[in-house]
Amino acid sequence: MPDFTLKLGQNFQFKDLEIPETISFGGTQKLAMHDLVGGTRVIDSMGAFCAPVEWSGWLLGTEALARARELDDLRVSGKELVLQWSEICYIVVIREFRADFQRTYKIPYKISCEVSSDMSKYTMPDEGTGIDGLVKSDAAAMTDMASSIGDGTLSSLIDSANSAIDTVASFANAAQSTLSNVLQKVTAVRDRAQTLVASANSELMKVATLGGILPNNPVAQQVAKLNGQINSALSLPVLVQLDRVAGRMQTNIASVYKSAKHVVTAGGDLMKLAAKEYDDAMAWTSLAKANPELLWDPLVQGVKTLIVPPHKDTAGGLPNP
């Protein structure tokens, strides 16, 4: 049996015979082929795309049918899920799930997932690398890529996202409103990148030959088309990579955003709640930062729903370290 764990989404972990002997990964390089007059061929590399991840196995035991239906529910939802095994991690959407009902305790299955992002190098960081370093590294990469693209709107959106990121001392302890603000700005960057990708693809697909060099076309028109296609061919791989980096940032920040707990409390104080949640009363500042209305007064008045970050801060009980 394989000695690795296989996890799909936040809660479904395959086990024992549910895990296949092998899982293939890899993909293709998208190429744009331009055949020119005289037998010359120009090949533009458009970017690497992952092939579907497919495998099969057996669901065995008293919960076999329930687990098969759980997998099918994930297919029906159509949501992006984290697929992770060993050091490989993808963001996927389940394209197909099939199960053969033989017995309630014996159900063979097969599954196919389409990959939207390869997170292998980023969601499995070396020990000591946290989400803050990952997000800031990606932000710097986006800034560098934007400078080579030369789109003013994109650069402005990235500057806005960087400003929001710079205000966050710790993503693990940031208030939900702060994380939401950063997510909105990163999403705006990704939306602009995807618009530019579509525009570049459209420019490259306008004509069948590079530059639209056809008989009787004015030279100036041919030159303009050629320049437009050259610029699109040069910028498209960078735009695709920038979109992937922005998507990775979304996933990393959203993972913190979604993992925070919501606790309903009637009165009391943040120190008692911190002692209960973190075994450390001095970590009340983590709760205060996530619930800004309580930052300078840890006493809870009335019934409130409080946000509890997944990790405590290191402020040592000081509200403004």
Protein Blocks (a to p, Z undefined) as FASTA:
>chain_A
ZZbdcdehjklccehjlpcfbdcedddddddddddehhiacdddfbdcdddddddddded
jklmmmmmmmmmmmmnopacdddehjbccddddfbdcdddfbfklccdddddddfbdckl
mmmccehiafklmmmmmmmmmmmmmmmnopaklmmmmmmmmmmmmmpmblklgcfklmmm
mmmmmmmmmmmmmmmmmmmmmmmmmpmbehiiaehiafklmmmmmmmmmmmmmmmmmmmm
mmmmmmmmmmmmmmmmmmpccdddeehifklmmmmmnopaklmmmmmmmmmmlmmombdg
hjddddddfbdcfknopabZZ
